[in-house]
Amino acid sequence: MTDTAPFALLKRNPDVLTCIANLSNDEVFTPPEFAHRMLDTLAEGWASANDGANIWADSSVTFLDPCTKSGVFLREIAKRMIDGLADEIPDLQKRVDHILTKQVFGVGITQLTALLARRSLYCSKWANSEHSIATGFDDEHGNVWFERTEHVWESGRCRFCGATIQNLDRGDASETYAYPFIHTDDPATLCAKIAGAHMQFDVIIGNPPYQLSDASDSASASPIYQKFIEQSMMLEPRYLSMVVPSRWFGGGKGLDEFRAKMLKDQRLQTIVDYIIDKDAFPKVNINGGLNYFLWGRDHVGDCTIITVEPGGLMGEPATRPLDEFDVLIRRNGAVPILRKVLAKASPTFDRRVSSRKPFGLPTNFFGADSKSASRTVKLHSSGRTTWIKPSEVRVNWEWIDRWKVLIGRATDGNEKYPLPIWDQRGPFVAGPGEACTETCLVAAVASNKVEAERIAAYMRTKLFRFLVSLRKMTQDNKADIFAFVPDLTMDRIWTDAQLYKEYGLTADEQAYIDSLIRSMEAAD
């Protein structure tokens, strides 16, 4: 067989995998260009640990994508190895057969994606068909495996992924979305089933589903990508690389324990973090951005962080410990500033901030449009101000007659540069006789109007909002995002000039903050 023979892994223009639509924001097809970046990082890590060796020229290395959708990782790996193994296996067909039957393996997340991945890898939805470029398979599935898997219901939820029985127990005619790789206590046995024998995979790479597909409200959906990472680590590959939402940097729903483990794991070798989702995946919305990482089984030490700024601008890499703070600080330039602030060991502002429902009232709770003899409490809610009875307040009754500083419960201030952090209204003062629904948080309760106004002014400073930005990954505002902010004595109106002097920030550090955080004046 000559190198000019019809072979579908050769370049095509356009590449069909750049044209297909995503299944959803949770099951995202990886653009080929992005897959290449991950594979380049893998190759660099392999070469660094193996005296400069070329991973694509090693006929013994095995690869697994445990959550394959379009098959792009498997296809691009195969293409690279077809070039890399040309000297060792000169015959093209023998080289293709060796790579496809011995080196690349995948687990489809659904029956549809398994077919699509085979089509990408074998140029046929069946590995042993006459149209397949592989001639070494006896069965139609080849090394892209999929088997319908059922959820294991316990008390109405799947014990593996947490899906609810009412949403995903839908009968035999529909997909279960019980992803095989994470619906087992023994991934090694599953991999033996996939490969036909026990196999120690050298590299596991992929783009897992991000959260449960049965959640009607994506903001409250349960993440599951961490389960793919944990299962992969159980297999102890030499290298693991996955692209996932960066929300895990700050923890959050279902991710606090995972974040803590990742920050302490000295096998994390490289993290490439895309602040803006569109710079990674142009066609999806992933609030908080995306990252891919390289985890090396034999690596012990600090992690190299590379931040991709808005517009795809690659920042300077820095190698540092991940567990210096309780969250992962995305920007390397922010670390020395944060160190200076925390060195003062001040109490932190998060102790002032209320829980999600400061007065126990949900977002859709409204009072009357006008004040009356019985409705004397002014209620701040979603886009409206109404009046309620004092008895309708469910918790924190003592706050009604105090001065307070309120901030929106959700503010889209973490992607538009320079960052506003708060919305246009920002923090505002609410006086005695005022309350709010969960549309707002009580950022602080003050002793008097002057103190409340000074707190609000402090919250509008660039340094305050910069420190919040280090923990604020999404629109959500909660007490935790204030945990780096010093709770200063409100004996003055704090300005940025005073704060920069207080913490000894250099001119370059001040300029760095100014480049990220926009000025904010008090709203009427």
Solvent accessible surface area in square Angstrom, and as a share of the most:
residue,aa,sasa,rsa
1,M,102,0.46
2,T,91,0.53
3,D,90,0.47
4,T,127,0.74
5,A,20,0.15
6,P,129,0.81
7,F,8,0.03
8,A,34,0.26
9,L,5,0.03
10,L,89,0.44
11,K,184,0.78
12,R,166,0.61
13,N,153,0.78
14,P,99,0.62
15,D,28,0.15
16,V,96,0.55
17,L,9,0.04
18,T,53,0.31
19,C,79,0.47
20,I,46,0.23
21,A,82,0.63
22,N,40,0.21
23,L,69,0.34
24,S,47,0.31
25,N,63,0.33
26,D,25,0.13
27,E,10,0.05
28,V,1,0.00
29,F,18,0.07
30,T,5,0.03
31,P,30,0.19
32,P,8,0.05
33,E,96,0.43
34,F,1,0.00
35,A,0,0.00
36,H,64,0.29
37,R,91,0.33
38,M,1,0.00
39,L,0,0.00
40,D,64,0.33
41,T,18,0.11
42,L,0,0.00
43,A,23,0.18
44,E,116,0.52
45,G,5,0.05
46,W,6,0.02
47,A,28,0.21
48,S,93,0.60
49,A,71,0.55
50,N,38,0.20
51,D,151,0.78
52,G,58,0.55
53,A,43,0.33
54,N,80,0.41
55,I,1,0.00
56,W,20,0.07
57,A,44,0.34
58,D,45,0.24
59,S,25,0.16
60,S,84,0.54
61,V,2,0.01
62,T,15,0.09
63,F,0,0.00
64,L,0,0.00
65,D,3,0.01
66,P,2,0.01
67,C,1,0.01
68,T,1,0.01
69,K,9,0.04
70,S,4,0.03
71,G,1,0.01
72,V,4,0.02
73,F,4,0.02
74,L,0,0.00
75,R,26,0.10
76,E,1,0.01
77,I,0,0.00
78,A,0,0.00
79,K,52,0.22
80,R,44,0.16
81,M,0,0.00
82,I,12,0.06
83,D,110,0.57
84,G,22,0.21
85,L,1,0.00
86,A,39,0.30
87,D,136,0.70
88,E,103,0.46
89,I,31,0.15
90,P,100,0.63
91,D,48,0.25
92,L,6,0.03
93,Q,38,0.17
94,K,139,0.59
95,R,10,0.04
96,V,1,0.01
97,D,26,0.13
98,H,54,0.24
99,I,0,0.00
100,L,1,0.00
101,T,29,0.17
102,K,121,0.51
103,Q,1,0.00
104,V,0,0.00
105,F,4,0.02
106,G,0,0.00
107,V,1,0.00
108,G,0,0.00
109,I,4,0.02
110,T,8,0.05
111,Q,112,0.50
112,L,111,0.55
113,T,0,0.00
114,A,1,0.01
115,L,46,0.23
116,L,46,0.23
117,A,0,0.00
118,R,6,0.02
119,R,131,0.48
120,S,15,0.10
121,L,0,0.00
122,Y,0,0.00
123,C,19,0.11
124,S,10,0.07
125,K,102,0.43
126,W,82,0.29
127,A,0,0.00
128,N,70,0.36
129,S,34,0.22
130,E,159,0.71
131,H,131,0.59
132,S,13,0.08
133,I,23,0.12
134,A,5,0.04
135,T,98,0.57
136,G,46,0.44
137,F,27,0.11
138,D,142,0.74
139,D,71,0.37
140,E,73,0.33
141,H,72,0.32
142,G,13,0.12
143,N,12,0.06
144,V,0,0.00
145,W,35,0.12
146,F,37,0.16
147,E,78,0.35
148,R,94,0.34
149,T,30,0.18
150,E,96,0.43
151,H,14,0.06
152,V,61,0.35
153,W,70,0.25
154,E,93,0.42
155,S,126,0.81
156,G,28,0.27
157,R,124,0.45
158,C,3,0.02
159,R,118,0.43
160,F,30,0.13
161,C,7,0.04
162,G,23,0.22
163,A,0,0.00
164,T,16,0.09
165,I,64,0.33
166,Q,140,0.62
167,N,68,0.35
168,L,10,0.05
169,D,82,0.43
170,R,115,0.42
171,G,44,0.42
172,D,127,0.66
173,A,111,0.86
174,S,41,0.27
175,E,52,0.23
176,T,12,0.07
177,Y,57,0.22
178,A,4,0.03
179,Y,5,0.02
180,P,7,0.04
181,F,1,0.00
182,I,6,0.03
183,H,16,0.07
184,T,29,0.17
185,D,93,0.48
186,D,66,0.34
187,P,3,0.02
188,A,41,0.32
189,T,83,0.48
190,L,20,0.10
191,C,2,0.01
192,A,28,0.21
193,K,110,0.47
194,I,12,0.06
195,A,27,0.21
196,G,69,0.67
197,A,64,0.49
198,H,138,0.61
199,M,55,0.24
200,Q,87,0.39
201,F,5,0.02
202,D,23,0.12
203,V,0,0.00
204,I,0,0.00
205,I,0,0.00
206,G,0,0.00
207,N,3,0.02
208,P,0,0.00
209,P,0,0.00
210,Y,2,0.01
211,Q,15,0.07
212,L,13,0.07
213,S,50,0.32
214,D,25,0.13
215,A,40,0.31
216,S,126,0.81
217,D,76,0.39
218,S,80,0.51
219,A,98,0.76
220,S,57,0.37
221,A,10,0.07
222,S,36,0.23
223,P,13,0.08
224,I,1,0.00
225,Y,1,0.00
226,Q,12,0.05
227,K,57,0.24
228,F,1,0.00
229,I,0,0.00
230,E,56,0.25
231,Q,19,0.09
232,S,0,0.00
233,M,30,0.13
234,M,116,0.52
235,L,22,0.11
236,E,96,0.43
237,P,1,0.00
238,R,74,0.27
239,Y,12,0.05
240,L,0,0.00
241,S,2,0.01
242,M,0,0.00
243,V,0,0.00
244,V,0,0.00
245,P,0,0.00
246,S,0,0.00
247,R,59,0.22
248,W,0,0.00
249,F,1,0.00
250,G,13,0.13
251,G,6,0.06
252,G,21,0.20
253,K,120,0.51
254,G,60,0.58
255,L,6,0.03
256,D,77,0.40
257,E,133,0.60
258,F,6,0.03
259,R,32,0.12
260,A,43,0.33
261,K,101,0.43
262,M,4,0.02
263,L,10,0.05
264,K,146,0.62
265,D,21,0.11
266,Q,99,0.44
267,R,83,0.30
268,L,1,0.00
269,Q,34,0.15
270,T,19,0.11
271,I,0,0.00
272,V,6,0.04
273,D,1,0.00
274,Y,5,0.02
275,I,6,0.03
276,I,27,0.14
277,D,7,0.04
278,K,83,0.35
279,D,38,0.20
280,A,4,0.03
281,F,3,0.01
282,P,84,0.53
283,K,134,0.57
284,V,4,0.02
285,N,100,0.51
286,I,7,0.04
287,N,48,0.25
288,G,2,0.02
289,G,0,0.00
290,L,0,0.00
291,N,0,0.00
292,Y,9,0.03
293,F,0,0.00
294,L,2,0.01
295,W,0,0.00
296,G,1,0.01
297,R,77,0.28
298,D,110,0.57
299,H,49,0.22
300,V,117,0.67
301,G,23,0.22
302,D,60,0.31
303,C,1,0.01
304,T,37,0.21
305,I,1,0.01
306,I,34,0.17
307,T,6,0.03
308,V,2,0.01
309,E,43,0.19
310,P,40,0.25
311,G,66,0.63
312,G,38,0.36
313,L,124,0.62
314,M,122,0.54
315,G,25,0.24
316,E,148,0.66
317,P,77,0.49
318,A,32,0.25
319,T,88,0.51
320,R,18,0.07
321,P,54,0.34
322,L,13,0.06
323,D,79,0.41
324,E,70,0.31
325,F,25,0.10
326,D,80,0.41
327,V,2,0.01
328,L,4,0.02
329,I,1,0.00
330,R,29,0.11
331,R,26,0.09
332,N,28,0.14
333,G,32,0.30
334,A,0,0.00
335,V,4,0.03
336,P,54,0.34
337,I,0,0.00
338,L,0,0.00
339,R,110,0.40
340,K,67,0.28
341,V,3,0.02
342,L,65,0.32
343,A,84,0.65
344,K,104,0.44
345,A,89,0.69
346,S,39,0.25
347,P,70,0.44
348,T,40,0.23
349,F,1,0.00
350,D,40,0.21
351,R,167,0.61
352,R,60,0.22
353,V,14,0.08
354,S,9,0.06
355,S,80,0.52
356,R,147,0.54
357,K,84,0.36
358,P,0,0.00
359,F,0,0.00
360,G,14,0.14
361,L,0,0.00
362,P,34,0.21
363,T,59,0.34
364,N,118,0.60
365,F,39,0.16
366,F,74,0.31
367,G,19,0.18
368,A,32,0.25
369,D,115,0.60
370,S,73,0.47
371,K,124,0.52
372,S,54,0.35
373,A,108,0.83
374,S,61,0.39
375,R,68,0.25
376,T,56,0.33
377,V,4,0.02
378,K,64,0.27
379,L,0,0.00
380,H,14,0.06
381,S,11,0.07
382,S,55,0.35
383,G,84,0.81
384,R,108,0.39
385,T,64,0.37
386,T,0,0.00
387,W,49,0.17
388,I,0,0.00
389,K,79,0.34
390,P,63,0.39
391,S,94,0.61
392,E,52,0.23
393,V,2,0.01
394,R,127,0.46
395,V,62,0.36
396,N,39,0.20
397,W,146,0.51
398,E,108,0.49
399,W,46,0.16
400,I,15,0.08
401,D,108,0.56
402,R,98,0.36
403,W,66,0.23
404,K,0,0.00
405,V,0,0.00
406,L,0,0.00
407,I,0,0.00
408,G,15,0.15
409,R,36,0.13
410,A,61,0.47
411,T,2,0.01
412,D,61,0.32
413,G,0,0.00
414,N,17,0.09
415,E,48,0.22
416,K,122,0.52
417,Y,64,0.24
418,P,59,0.37
419,L,5,0.03
420,P,20,0.13
421,I,0,0.00
422,W,0,0.00
423,D,63,0.33
424,Q,174,0.77
425,R,121,0.44
426,G,2,0.02
427,P,2,0.02
428,F,27,0.11
429,V,46,0.26
430,A,0,0.00
431,G,7,0.06
432,P,65,0.41
433,G,21,0.20
434,E,29,0.13
435,A,0,0.00
436,C,0,0.00
437,T,0,0.00
438,E,20,0.09
439,T,37,0.21
440,C,10,0.06
441,L,1,0.01
442,V,0,0.00
443,A,0,0.00
444,A,0,0.00
445,V,31,0.18
446,A,1,0.01
447,S,84,0.54
448,N,73,0.38
449,K,102,0.43
450,V,82,0.47
451,E,34,0.15
452,A,0,0.00
453,E,77,0.35
454,R,66,0.24
455,I,0,0.00
456,A,2,0.02
457,A,21,0.16
458,Y,4,0.01
459,M,0,0.00
460,R,36,0.13
461,T,12,0.07
462,K,34,0.14
463,L,3,0.01
464,F,1,0.00
465,R,1,0.00
466,F,1,0.00
467,L,1,0.00
468,V,0,0.00
469,S,24,0.15
470,L,16,0.08
471,R,12,0.04
472,K,7,0.03
473,M,19,0.08
474,T,31,0.18
475,Q,76,0.34
476,D,52,0.27
477,N,0,0.00
478,K,76,0.32
479,A,32,0.25
480,D,54,0.28
481,I,4,0.02
482,F,0,0.00
483,A,25,0.19
484,F,10,0.04
485,V,0,0.00
486,P,6,0.03
487,D,16,0.08
488,L,20,0.10
489,T,100,0.58
490,M,22,0.10
491,D,84,0.44
492,R,97,0.35
493,I,104,0.53
494,W,14,0.05
495,T,62,0.36
496,D,33,0.17
497,A,77,0.60
498,Q,71,0.31
499,L,1,0.00
500,Y,17,0.06
501,K,176,0.74
502,E,69,0.31
503,Y,11,0.04
504,G,48,0.46
505,L,11,0.05
506,T,70,0.40
507,A,80,0.62
508,D,118,0.61
509,E,25,0.11
510,Q,55,0.25
511,A,59,0.45
512,Y,58,0.22
513,I,0,0.00
514,D,63,0.32
515,S,70,0.45
516,L,17,0.09
517,I,0,0.00
518,R,96,0.35
519,S,77,0.50
520,M,35,0.16
521,E,143,0.64
522,A,66,0.51
523,A,51,0.39
524,D,191,0.99
